[in-house]
Amino acid sequence: MLRAQRKLRARYGRGYTLLEVILSLAILGGSMVVVGRGFFLGYKSVRNARLINAANRIADSTMAQLAAGAIEPQGAGKTPVAGETDWTYSVEIQQATEPGLLAARVVVENSPEATRQVSVSVVRFLIDPDYDPLEARAQ
């Protein structure tokens, strides 16, 4: 019988055993799980980066409008962003330590119903429109 098996192996060549096939499929399946998880994490990071990028863009735009005078430099509650449905901004104005300057802070947030909450704030010093340097010197 041993001779017959040797002749069959010599005639048909050495094939893969069932154990080798199962082991190779297990390795392939495990590597596919790792690669799939990597793609999912990459997609999640891209989605978060897009949200933060949108919030930064809106905050910079709102601060530029505030500096240009298109928005009055006074504290405002949560205001919807024009052209953006899920975003709101708020403006906080404080007197700076230097006379004639205001510390403006713009906070941009997405809607509370969003799956990932994003909040970005930008702070900038602005010239106080009510400041009169001659009046300040007289005091």
C-alpha positions as CSV (number, residue, x, y, z in Angstrom):
1,M,0.0,0.0,0.0
2,L,2.9,2.3,0.8
3,R,4.2,1.8,-2.7
4,A,0.9,2.6,-4.3
5,Q,0.8,5.9,-2.4
6,R,4.2,6.8,-3.6
7,K,3.3,6.0,-7.2
8,L,0.2,8.2,-6.9
9,R,2.2,11.1,-5.5
10,A,4.8,10.8,-8.2
11,R,2.2,10.5,-10.9
12,Y,0.0,13.5,-9.8
13,G,2.5,15.6,-7.9
14,R,2.2,16.9,-4.4
15,G,-1.1,18.8,-3.7
16,Y,-2.3,20.9,-0.9
17,T,-3.7,19.2,2.1
18,L,-7.0,20.4,3.7
19,L,-5.2,21.7,6.7
20,E,-3.0,24.0,4.5
21,V,-6.0,25.3,2.6
22,I,-7.9,26.1,5.9
23,L,-4.8,27.7,7.4
24,S,-4.2,29.9,4.3
25,L,-7.9,31.0,4.3
26,A,-7.7,31.9,8.0
27,I,-4.7,34.0,7.3
28,L,-6.3,35.7,4.3
29,G,-9.5,36.3,6.4
30,G,-7.6,37.8,9.2
31,S,-5.6,40.1,7.0
32,M,-8.9,41.3,5.3
33,V,-10.3,42.2,8.7
34,V,-7.2,44.2,9.5
35,V,-7.2,46.0,6.2
36,G,-11.0,46.7,6.4
37,R,-10.6,48.2,9.8
38,G,-7.9,50.4,8.5
39,F,-10.1,51.7,5.7
40,F,-12.9,52.4,8.2
41,L,-10.6,54.3,10.5
42,G,-9.3,56.3,7.5
43,Y,-12.9,57.1,6.4
44,K,-13.8,58.2,10.0
45,S,-10.7,60.5,10.1
46,V,-11.5,62.1,6.8
47,R,-15.1,62.8,7.9
48,N,-13.9,64.4,11.2
49,A,-11.3,66.5,9.3
50,R,-14.0,67.7,6.9
51,L,-16.2,68.8,9.8
52,I,-13.3,70.6,11.5
53,N,-12.3,72.2,8.2
54,A,-15.9,73.5,7.6
55,A,-16.0,74.9,11.2
56,N,-12.6,76.7,10.7
57,R,-13.8,78.1,7.4
58,I,-17.0,79.5,8.9
59,A,-15.2,80.9,12.0
60,D,-12.6,82.7,9.8
61,S,-15.2,84.0,7.5
62,T,-17.3,85.3,10.4
63,M,-14.3,86.9,12.1
64,A,-13.4,88.6,8.8
65,Q,-17.0,90.0,8.5
66,L,-16.7,91.2,12.1
67,A,-13.3,92.9,11.4
68,A,-14.7,94.5,8.2
69,G,-17.7,95.9,10.0
70,A,-20.3,93.8,8.3
71,I,-21.3,92.4,11.7
72,E,-21.6,94.7,14.7
73,P,-19.0,94.2,17.4
74,Q,-21.4,93.3,20.1
75,G,-22.1,90.0,21.9
76,A,-24.7,87.9,20.1
77,G,-26.3,84.6,21.0
78,K,-26.3,81.6,18.7
79,T,-27.0,82.9,15.2
80,P,-27.5,80.5,12.2
81,V,-24.8,80.8,9.6
82,A,-26.1,82.1,6.2
83,G,-25.9,79.3,3.6
84,E,-25.1,76.6,6.1
85,T,-28.0,74.7,7.6
86,D,-26.3,72.8,10.5
87,W,-24.0,75.5,11.8
88,T,-24.4,78.4,14.3
89,Y,-22.0,81.0,15.5
90,S,-21.8,83.3,18.5
91,V,-19.8,86.4,19.1
92,E,-18.3,87.4,22.4
93,I,-16.8,90.9,22.8
94,Q,-14.6,91.9,25.8
95,Q,-12.6,94.9,26.6
96,A,-8.9,94.1,26.1
97,T,-6.2,95.1,28.6
98,E,-4.9,97.8,26.2
99,P,-7.2,100.8,25.8
100,G,-8.8,101.1,22.4
101,L,-8.8,97.4,21.7
102,L,-11.6,94.8,21.9
103,A,-11.0,91.1,22.2
104,A,-13.5,89.4,19.9
105,R,-14.2,85.7,20.1
106,V,-16.2,83.8,17.5
107,V,-17.4,80.3,18.4
108,V,-18.8,78.1,15.7
109,E,-20.7,74.9,16.5
110,N,-22.7,72.4,14.5
111,S,-26.2,71.4,15.4
112,P,-26.8,69.3,18.5
113,E,-28.5,66.6,16.3
114,A,-25.2,65.9,14.5
115,T,-23.5,62.6,15.2
116,R,-20.2,64.3,16.0
117,Q,-20.1,67.6,17.8
118,V,-17.6,70.2,16.6
119,S,-16.8,73.5,18.2
120,V,-14.2,75.9,16.9
121,S,-13.3,79.3,18.4
122,V,-11.2,82.2,16.9
123,V,-10.0,85.1,19.0
124,R,-8.8,88.4,17.5
125,F,-8.1,91.9,18.7
126,L,-10.2,94.6,17.0
127,I,-10.0,98.4,17.2
128,D,-12.8,99.7,19.5
129,P,-15.0,102.0,17.3
130,D,-16.1,104.0,20.4
131,Y,-12.5,104.7,21.5
132,D,-11.3,108.3,21.4
133,P,-7.6,108.7,22.0
134,L,-7.9,112.4,22.7
135,E,-10.5,111.7,25.4
136,A,-8.3,109.1,26.9
137,R,-5.4,111.5,27.1
138,A,-7.5,114.1,28.8
139,Q,-8.3,111.7,31.6
